[in-house]
Amino acid sequence: RHAASAIESEISDLEEVNYRTKMKLFRHLKESGNKSKSTELALNVGKNFMYLGLNLHSIRVFEDALDVWHKDKNSDNDDTVAGFSCQVIESLDESDLISLIKLQTALGQALGTLDRKKESAQAFEDALEVFSEAPVSAEIRNRSVLFPIYSGLFFLLKYGGMIEPGQELAYEHNLVTNFVEETRLNGDPVHYSRSLAMQG
């Protein structure tokens, strides 16, 4: 914790910091169990890796950050939501929930670029499950953080190999219905109109 604080005190602009320093800071934040800051930094580093085409590196960073959240799981017998303990999901505030959703979404996108379709879909679906089960989600009015998840799932569904062929129509119907509801709750007429058009 002290090591992370020492590094942070020397940083005025994160974008000007080299990757070695960022990863050193990330490791210290992870070891100290600082979920919020390690998640934010993982998103910064991982997305930069993706921009450079280093998708395997980004996946490792995203998964390492998710491990910090998984540490609160006491045993394999604990009740979980998408691999996280129910206690963690129930204690999320709005900021942490949004950061966690962005992290899972980024992981899904990175996996998708490597044609790891089922793993990508699982990351997206986990993000939707976390959002739906977190009590604080009811207080979030701007739900646009979910739109990239639906976009990713629609993309994967379009190119096949994500789920069994016989289940595709039912899955797509359920996906569109949920997307329509989220755009309605978000209150953006443009996205709502587009989702209704998808519903046919």
VONUTI-408828 format. One line per 2 residues: number of its first residue (from 1); their letters; for each residue x, y, z of C-alpha. Coordinates in Angstrom, 1 decimal. Last residue first. Example, Ala and Ser with C-alpha at 12.3 -4.5 7.8 and 13.67 -1.06 7.14 Angstrom:
2
2) sa) 13.7/-1.1/7.1 | 12.3/-4.5/7.8
END
This chain:
200
200) gq) -39.0/-5.6/-35.7 | -37.1/-5.9/-32.4
198) ma) -34.0/-4.4/-34.1 | -36.1/-1.4/-35.0
196) ls) -37.1/-1.1/-31.4 | -33.4/-1.1/-30.4
194) rs) -32.7/1.7/-32.9 | -35.5/3.8/-31.6
192) yh) -34.4/3.4/-28.0 | -30.8/4.3/-28.9
190) vp) -32.0/7.5/-30.5 | -34.6/8.3/-27.9
188) dg) -32.1/8.2/-25.0 | -34.1/7.5/-21.9
186) nl) -31.8/5.1/-20.3 | -34.7/3.0/-19.0
184) rt) -36.0/2.6/-22.6 | -32.5/1.7/-23.8
182) ee) -32.3/-0.9/-21.1 | -35.7/-2.4/-22.0
180) vf) -34.9/-2.5/-25.7 | -31.6/-4.3/-25.0
178) nt) -33.4/-6.9/-22.8 | -35.9/-7.7/-25.6
176) vl) -33.1/-7.8/-28.2 | -31.1/-10.3/-26.1
174) nh) -34.1/-12.5/-25.4 | -35.0/-12.6/-29.1
172) ey) -31.4/-13.3/-30.0 | -31.1/-16.2/-27.5
170) al) -34.4/-17.7/-28.7 | -33.3/-17.5/-32.4
168) eq) -29.8/-18.9/-31.7 | -30.8/-21.9/-29.6
166) gp) -30.8/-24.5/-32.4 | -27.4/-23.3/-33.7
164) ei) -25.7/-23.9/-30.3 | -24.0/-20.8/-28.9
162) mg) -21.1/-18.5/-29.9 | -20.0/-20.2/-33.1
160) gy) -21.9/-17.7/-35.2 | -20.9/-14.5/-36.9
158) kl) -24.1/-12.6/-36.1 | -24.2/-13.9/-32.6
156) lf) -20.7/-12.5/-31.8 | -21.7/-9.1/-33.2
154) fl) -25.0/-9.0/-31.3 | -23.0/-10.0/-28.1
152) gs) -20.5/-7.2/-28.6 | -23.1/-4.6/-29.3
150) yi) -25.1/-5.7/-26.2 | -22.0/-5.3/-24.1
148) pf) -21.1/-2.0/-25.7 | -24.6/-0.7/-24.7
146) lv) -24.3/-1.6/-21.0 | -22.3/1.5/-20.0
144) sr) -25.2/3.5/-21.6 | -27.2/2.9/-18.5
142) nr) -27.4/6.5/-17.4 | -30.0/6.4/-14.6
140) ie) -28.1/4.3/-12.1 | -30.1/3.9/-8.9
138) as) -31.4/0.4/-9.7 | -27.8/-0.6/-10.4
136) vp) -27.0/-0.1/-6.7 | -28.6/-3.5/-5.8
134) ae) -26.0/-5.4/-8.0 | -27.8/-8.4/-9.5
132) sf) -28.6/-6.9/-12.9 | -25.2/-5.3/-13.3
130) ve) -23.3/-8.4/-12.3 | -25.4/-10.5/-14.7
128) la) -24.8/-8.2/-17.6 | -21.1/-8.2/-17.0
126) de) -21.0/-12.0/-16.7 | -22.8/-12.1/-20.1
124) fa) -20.1/-10.0/-21.7 | -17.3/-12.1/-20.2
122) qa) -19.1/-15.3/-21.3 | -19.6/-14.0/-24.8
120) se) -15.8/-13.3/-25.1 | -15.0/-16.7/-23.7
118) kk) -17.3/-18.3/-26.3 | -16.0/-16.3/-29.1
116) rd) -12.2/-16.6/-28.6 | -11.7/-15.1/-32.1
114) lt) -8.6/-13.1/-30.9 | -10.4/-9.8/-31.3
112) gl) -13.3/-11.3/-29.3 | -11.1/-11.9/-26.3
110) aq) -10.2/-8.2/-26.2 | -13.8/-7.2/-26.5
108) gl) -14.9/-9.5/-23.7 | -12.1/-8.3/-21.4
106) at) -13.1/-4.7/-22.1 | -16.6/-5.5/-21.2
104) ql) -15.6/-7.1/-17.9 | -13.5/-4.1/-17.1
102) ki) -16.2/-1.6/-18.0 | -18.7/-3.5/-15.9
100) ls) -16.3/-3.4/-12.9 | -15.7/0.3/-13.4
98) il) -19.5/0.9/-13.5 | -20.1/-1.1/-10.4
96) ds) -17.2/0.6/-8.6 | -18.6/4.1/-9.3
94) ed) -22.2/3.2/-8.4 | -21.3/1.6/-5.0
92) ls) -20.7/-2.2/-4.8 | -21.5/-3.8/-1.5
90) ei) -24.2/-6.2/-2.8 | -21.9/-7.5/-5.5
88) vq) -19.0/-8.1/-3.1 | -21.2/-9.9/-0.6
86) cs) -22.7/-12.0/-3.4 | -19.2/-13.4/-4.0
84) fg) -17.9/-12.9/-7.5 | -17.8/-15.7/-10.1
82) av) -20.7/-14.4/-12.3 | -22.8/-13.9/-9.1
80) td) -21.7/-16.3/-6.3 | -23.0/-18.2/-3.4
78) dn) -20.1/-19.6/-1.4 | -19.3/-23.3/-1.8
76) ds) -16.1/-22.8/-3.7 | -14.7/-20.9/-0.7
74) nk) -14.2/-17.4/0.8 | -14.7/-15.3/-2.3
72) dk) -13.2/-11.9/-1.4 | -10.3/-12.6/-3.7
70) hw) -12.5/-12.5/-6.8 | -12.5/-8.7/-6.9
68) vd) -8.7/-8.6/-7.0 | -8.7/-11.4/-9.6
66) la) -10.7/-9.1/-11.9 | -7.6/-6.9/-12.1
64) de) -5.4/-9.8/-13.1 | -8.0/-10.8/-15.8
62) fv) -7.9/-7.4/-17.3 | -4.1/-7.2/-17.3
60) ri) -3.8/-10.7/-18.8 | -6.3/-9.9/-21.5
58) sh) -4.5/-6.7/-22.4 | -1.2/-8.5/-22.8
56) ln) -2.9/-11.1/-25.1 | -4.4/-8.2/-27.1
54) lg) -1.1/-6.5/-27.9 | -2.5/-4.8/-31.0
52) ly) -1.1/-1.4/-30.0 | -4.6/0.0/-29.3
50) mf) -5.3/-3.2/-27.3 | -2.2/-2.6/-25.1
48) nk) -3.5/1.0/-24.5 | -6.9/-0.5/-23.6
46) gv) -5.2/-2.8/-21.1 | -3.1/0.0/-19.4
44) nl) -6.0/2.4/-18.9 | -8.6/-0.3/-18.0
42) al) -6.0/-1.9/-15.6 | -5.4/1.5/-14.0
40) et) -9.1/2.0/-13.2 | -9.5/-1.6/-11.9
38) sk) -6.4/-1.3/-9.7 | -7.7/2.0/-8.3
36) sk) -11.1/0.6/-7.4 | -10.1/-2.8/-6.1
34) ng) -7.3/-1.7/-3.8 | -6.3/-5.2/-2.5
32) se) -2.8/-4.1/-1.4 | -1.3/-6.7/-3.7
30) kl) -3.4/-5.4/-6.6 | -2.4/-1.8/-6.0
28) hr) 1.3/-2.8/-5.8 | 1.0/-4.8/-9.1
26) fl) -0.8/-1.9/-10.8 | 1.9/0.5/-9.7
24) km) 4.6/-1.7/-11.2 | 2.5/-2.1/-14.4
22) kt) 2.1/1.7/-14.7 | 5.9/2.2/-14.1
20) ry) 6.8/-0.3/-16.8 | 4.1/1.1/-19.2
18) nv) 5.6/4.6/-19.2 | 3.8/7.5/-17.5
16) ee) 2.7/10.4/-19.6 | -1.0/9.3/-19.7
14) ld) -1.0/9.0/-15.9 | -0.4/12.8/-15.5
12) si) 1.0/14.1/-12.2 | 2.6/10.9/-11.0
10) es) 5.3/11.0/-8.3 | 2.7/10.7/-5.4
8) ei) 1.2/7.7/-7.2 | 4.6/5.8/-6.9
6) as) 4.9/6.5/-3.2 | 1.2/5.6/-2.6
4) aa) 1.7/2.3/-4.4 | 4.7/1.5/-2.3
2) hr) 2.8/2.4/0.9 | 0.0/0.0/0.0
END
